């Protein structure tokens, strides 16, 4: 189940940038240049990809609305949408083009003035289908499984809890890390503001990104092994807006005990959320 990217090859630069952003946020994409191999049937491959996709992102531009191939993909996507209520077309406007008749009644993501805002609209649209903060990613024989929960307390505090399992195919153990990011009332206000715009996941991603860049986290390592839990506590704030957070990381080595401790890169616990090179399972 992926996001099918329909676009004119004259807009190749935009399509590639969009793909990288979606992959960075762990959204699986299908784009012809990425998936097709020499000798593949273009028509058969596109039809199969559309059949398996959950969404079709149609990049609308002066180039694409005049492309016969894009028009065929739009027609196919409209047919799929009528047949399957779980499938949706997501129009993306990147210049001042004339919108196709059958797409004019749809809310579109406007990339003309703000690329990042357009990406946020797409992420919000696919959030229910792809839980952007739970799943599993792999990269070069190493896998990371993760899940994220948000807890709002009665005393006007907010906590972001993250469970991470890090495993290397070459070893018989894995590292279980539990991360808790607790914010004050100002942090909760910020979260509620994002939530009213249906951008709660964006707030979580931004907080995770901040954690990964903290001087006490980025490039730092802790020893994990034996019966004792490895712990790291960090406090940080923003004096300009009053946001305060306490960060607690607890890690444990689980599996075959070889009596040796391993060094866990704290920064990597957060980097996998935004690593565009990671493969999605």
C-alpha positions as CSV (number, residue, x, y, z in Angstrom):
1,X,0.0,0.0,0.0
2,X,1.7,3.2,-1.2
3,X,1.3,6.7,-2.4
4,X,1.3,6.8,-6.2
5,X,2.9,9.9,-7.7
6,X,1.4,11.1,-11.0
7,X,3.3,13.8,-12.7
8,X,4.8,15.1,-15.9
9,X,8.5,14.3,-16.5
10,X,8.9,18.0,-17.1
11,X,8.3,18.5,-13.4
12,X,10.8,15.8,-12.5
13,X,12.7,18.0,-10.0
14,X,9.6,18.7,-8.0
15,X,8.5,15.1,-8.0
16,X,11.8,13.9,-6.7
17,X,11.8,16.5,-3.9
18,X,8.3,15.5,-3.0
19,X,9.2,11.8,-2.9
20,X,12.2,12.4,-0.7
21,X,10.1,14.4,1.8
22,X,7.4,11.7,2.0
23,X,10.0,9.0,2.4
24,X,11.7,11.1,5.1
25,X,8.4,10.9,7.0
26,X,8.1,7.1,6.5
27,X,5.4,7.3,3.8
28,X,6.0,4.6,1.1
29,X,5.8,6.1,-2.4
30,X,5.6,4.7,-6.0
31,X,7.2,6.8,-8.7
32,X,8.1,5.4,-12.1
33,X,11.7,6.5,-12.1
34,X,12.3,4.8,-8.7
35,X,10.4,1.5,-9.3
36,X,10.7,0.7,-13.1
37,X,13.6,-1.3,-14.4
38,X,14.9,-1.6,-18.0
39,X,12.6,-3.9,-20.0
40,X,9.5,-3.4,-17.7
41,X,6.2,-2.7,-19.3
42,X,5.3,0.9,-18.3
43,X,1.6,0.4,-18.8
44,X,1.4,-2.8,-16.8
45,X,3.7,-1.5,-14.0
46,X,1.6,1.7,-13.7
47,X,-1.7,-0.2,-13.6
48,X,-0.4,-2.6,-11.0
49,X,1.0,0.3,-8.9
50,X,-2.4,2.1,-9.0
51,X,-4.2,-1.0,-8.0
52,X,-2.1,-1.5,-5.0
53,X,-1.9,2.2,-3.9
54,X,-3.9,3.8,-1.2
55,X,-3.5,7.3,-2.6
56,X,-2.7,9.0,-5.9
57,X,-0.9,12.3,-5.5
58,X,-1.6,14.1,-8.8
59,X,1.0,16.9,-9.4
60,X,-1.0,19.5,-11.3
61,X,1.0,22.0,-13.4
62,X,0.8,23.6,-16.9
63,X,3.0,20.7,-18.0
64,X,0.9,17.9,-16.5
65,X,-2.6,19.1,-17.5
66,X,-1.3,19.0,-21.1
67,X,0.2,15.6,-20.8
68,X,-1.8,12.8,-22.3
69,X,-0.1,10.2,-20.1
70,X,-1.0,12.1,-16.9
71,X,-4.6,12.5,-18.1
72,X,-4.7,8.7,-18.5
73,X,-3.4,8.2,-15.0
74,X,-6.0,10.7,-13.6
75,X,-8.8,8.8,-15.4
76,X,-7.6,5.5,-14.0
77,X,-7.3,7.0,-10.5
78,X,-10.9,8.5,-10.8
79,X,-12.2,5.0,-11.8
80,X,-10.4,3.4,-8.9
81,X,-11.7,6.0,-6.5
82,X,-15.3,5.3,-7.5
83,X,-14.8,1.6,-7.1
84,X,-12.8,1.6,-3.9
85,X,-13.9,3.9,-1.0
86,X,-10.5,3.3,0.7
87,X,-8.6,4.9,-2.2
88,X,-8.3,8.7,-2.5
89,X,-6.9,11.2,-5.0
90,X,-4.8,14.0,-3.6
91,X,-4.3,16.9,-6.0
92,X,-1.1,19.0,-5.7
93,X,-1.0,22.4,-7.4
94,X,2.5,23.7,-8.2
95,X,1.8,26.5,-10.6
96,X,-1.1,28.6,-12.0
97,X,-2.6,25.9,-14.2
98,X,-6.2,25.2,-15.1
99,X,-7.5,22.4,-12.9
100,X,-9.0,19.3,-14.6
101,X,-12.8,19.4,-14.4
102,X,-13.2,16.3,-12.3
103,X,-10.7,17.4,-9.7
104,X,-12.0,20.9,-9.1
105,X,-14.3,19.9,-6.3
106,X,-11.4,18.4,-4.3
107,X,-9.4,20.3,-1.7
108,X,-5.8,20.5,-3.1
109,X,-2.4,20.9,-1.5
110,X,-1.1,24.3,-2.7
111,X,2.7,24.2,-3.2
112,X,2.9,27.4,-5.1
113,X,4.0,29.6,-2.2
114,X,5.1,27.2,0.5
115,X,6.5,23.7,-0.2
116,X,6.7,22.7,3.4
117,X,3.0,23.7,4.0
118,X,2.0,21.6,1.0
119,X,3.9,18.6,2.4
120,X,2.1,19.0,5.8
121,X,-1.2,18.9,4.0
122,X,-0.3,15.6,2.3
123,X,1.0,14.1,5.5
124,X,-2.2,15.0,7.3
125,X,-4.3,13.5,4.5
126,X,-2.4,10.1,4.7
127,X,-1.9,10.0,8.5
128,X,-4.8,7.7,9.2
129,X,-3.6,5.2,6.6
130,X,0.1,5.4,7.5
131,X,0.7,5.8,11.2
132,X,3.6,8.1,10.8
133,X,4.9,7.4,14.3
134,X,4.6,3.6,14.5
135,X,6.2,1.0,12.3
136,X,9.4,-0.6,11.3
137,X,12.3,0.6,9.1
138,X,15.4,-1.2,7.9
139,X,18.8,0.0,6.7
140,X,21.8,-2.1,5.8
141,X,20.9,-5.1,7.9
142,X,19.7,-3.2,10.9
143,X,16.1,-2.8,11.8
144,X,14.2,-0.4,14.1
145,X,10.7,-0.9,15.4
146,X,9.0,2.0,17.1
147,X,5.7,3.2,18.6
148,X,4.8,6.6,19.9
149,X,2.0,7.7,22.3
150,X,0.9,11.1,23.6
151,X,-0.4,11.5,27.2
152,X,-2.1,14.7,28.5
153,X,-2.1,15.0,32.3
154,X,-4.6,16.8,34.4
155,X,-1.9,19.2,35.7
156,X,-1.6,20.7,32.2
157,X,1.5,18.7,31.2
158,X,2.1,16.6,28.2
159,X,4.2,13.5,27.7
160,X,5.4,11.9,24.5
161,X,6.3,8.3,25.1
162,X,8.4,6.4,22.5
163,X,9.3,2.7,22.5
164,X,12.2,1.7,20.2
165,X,13.6,-1.8,19.5
166,X,17.0,-1.7,17.7
167,X,18.3,-4.9,16.2
168,X,21.3,-5.9,14.0
169,X,20.9,-9.0,11.9
170,X,24.4,-10.1,12.9
171,X,23.7,-10.4,16.6
172,X,21.4,-12.5,18.8
173,X,20.2,-9.6,21.0
174,X,18.3,-6.3,20.6
175,X,18.2,-3.0,22.5
176,X,14.9,-1.9,24.0
177,X,14.8,1.8,24.6
178,X,12.0,3.7,26.4
179,X,12.0,7.4,25.9
180,X,9.7,9.8,27.7
181,X,9.6,13.5,26.8
182,X,7.6,15.5,29.3
183,X,6.6,19.1,28.6
184,X,5.1,21.9,30.7
185,X,1.8,23.8,30.2
186,X,3.4,25.9,27.4
187,X,4.3,22.8,25.6
188,X,0.8,21.5,26.0
189,X,-0.6,24.7,24.6
190,X,1.6,24.4,21.6
191,X,0.5,20.8,21.1
192,X,-3.2,21.8,21.3
193,X,-2.6,24.5,18.8
194,X,-1.1,22.0,16.3
195,X,-3.9,19.6,17.1
196,X,-6.7,22.1,16.2
197,X,-5.0,22.3,12.8
198,X,-4.9,18.5,12.6
199,X,-1.1,18.7,12.7
200,X,-0.5,16.9,16.0
201,X,2.0,14.4,14.4
202,X,4.0,17.4,13.0
203,X,4.4,18.7,16.6
204,X,5.7,15.3,17.7
205,X,8.1,15.1,14.8
206,X,9.5,18.5,15.6
207,X,10.0,17.7,19.2
208,X,11.8,14.4,18.3
209,X,14.0,16.4,15.9
210,X,14.9,18.8,18.6
211,X,15.9,16.0,21.0
212,X,18.2,14.5,18.4
213,X,20.1,17.8,18.1
214,X,20.6,18.4,21.8
215,X,24.3,18.7,22.8
216,X,23.8,16.0,25.5
217,X,22.3,13.6,22.9
218,X,23.8,14.1,19.5
219,X,27.0,12.1,19.1
220,X,26.8,10.8,22.7
221,X,26.8,7.1,23.7
222,X,25.8,5.1,26.7
223,X,26.9,1.6,27.7
224,X,24.1,-0.9,27.7
225,X,24.4,-4.5,29.1
226,X,24.1,-6.7,32.1
227,X,21.3,-6.4,34.6
228,X,21.4,-2.7,35.1
229,X,19.4,-0.3,33.0
230,X,21.2,2.4,31.1
231,X,19.7,5.8,31.8
232,X,20.1,9.3,30.5
233,X,18.2,12.4,31.7
234,X,18.3,15.8,29.9
235,X,16.4,19.0,30.6
236,X,16.0,21.8,28.0
237,X,13.9,24.9,27.5
238,X,13.2,27.8,25.2
239,X,13.3,31.1,27.1
240,X,11.6,32.9,24.2
241,X,8.3,31.0,24.3
242,X,8.5,29.4,27.7
243,X,8.5,25.7,26.5
244,X,10.2,23.3,28.9
245,X,10.9,19.6,28.5
246,X,12.5,16.9,30.5
247,X,13.9,13.9,28.5
248,X,14.4,10.5,30.0
249,X,16.0,7.6,28.1
250,X,16.1,4.1,29.6
251,X,17.7,1.3,27.6
252,X,18.2,-2.4,28.1
253,X,19.9,-5.2,26.3
254,X,17.6,-8.2,25.6
255,X,18.3,-11.6,24.2
256,X,21.4,-13.9,24.3
257,X,23.7,-12.6,27.1
258,X,27.3,-12.7,26.0
259,X,28.4,-10.9,29.1
260,X,29.5,-7.8,27.1
261,X,28.1,-4.3,27.1
262,X,27.4,-2.4,23.9
263,X,27.6,1.3,23.2
264,X,24.3,2.8,22.2
265,X,24.4,6.0,20.0
266,X,21.8,8.2,21.6
267,X,21.5,10.5,18.6
268,X,20.6,7.5,16.4
269,X,17.5,6.8,18.6
270,X,16.0,10.0,17.1
271,X,17.7,10.2,13.7
272,X,15.8,7.2,12.2
273,X,12.6,9.3,12.4
274,X,14.0,11.7,9.8
275,X,16.5,9.6,7.8
276,X,15.5,9.7,4.1
277,X,17.8,6.8,3.2
278,X,16.0,4.3,5.4
279,X,14.0,1.6,3.6
280,X,10.4,1.1,4.6
281,X,8.9,-2.4,5.3
